């Protein structure tokens, strides 16, 4: 059975806890097995790529890491809540 989350792809979300608290972005994908989500511009990490046809010199690429879904809140809900007033 598929697990249901309060966020889905293309939702605009705010990170409400953890080291990326306060950042906002669009959900790129949901990793259901681990209850995590990739959010655009949040939890960026560097990946080293080997030389290939696409990257003849190799490369260091920045990709989005994942954030646990419990640390995410919909932007619309966040804007209507007391949390926004507390951080502002």
ChimeraX attribute file (.defattr): number of C-alpha atoms within 10 A of each C-alpha:
attribute: neighborCount
match mode: 1-to-1
recipient: residues
	/A:1	3
	/A:2	6
	/A:3	7
	/A:4	9
	/A:5	12
	/A:6	10
	/A:7	18
	/A:8	17
	/A:9	13
	/A:10	13
	/A:11	18
	/A:12	19
	/A:13	24
	/A:14	25
	/A:15	24
	/A:16	18
	/A:17	15
	/A:18	11
	/A:19	11
	/A:20	15
	/A:21	13
	/A:22	14
	/A:23	17
	/A:24	20
	/A:25	18
	/A:26	19
	/A:27	21
	/A:28	17
	/A:29	17
	/A:30	20
	/A:31	13
	/A:32	13
	/A:33	8
	/A:34	11
	/A:35	15
	/A:36	19
	/A:37	24
	/A:38	23
	/A:39	28
	/A:40	21
	/A:41	16
	/A:42	22
	/A:43	16
	/A:44	16
	/A:45	12
	/A:46	12
	/A:47	11
	/A:48	10
	/A:49	12
	/A:50	13
	/A:51	11
	/A:52	10
	/A:53	8
	/A:54	9
	/A:55	11
	/A:56	9
	/A:57	10
	/A:58	13
	/A:59	15
	/A:60	12
	/A:61	11
	/A:62	13
	/A:63	15
	/A:64	16
	/A:65	16
	/A:66	21
	/A:67	23
	/A:68	16
	/A:69	20
	/A:70	15
	/A:71	16
	/A:72	26
	/A:73	20
	/A:74	19
	/A:75	18
	/A:76	12
	/A:77	13
	/A:78	17
	/A:79	13
	/A:80	10
	/A:81	11
	/A:82	10
	/A:83	12
	/A:84	13
	/A:85	10
	/A:86	7
	/A:87	7
	/A:88	5
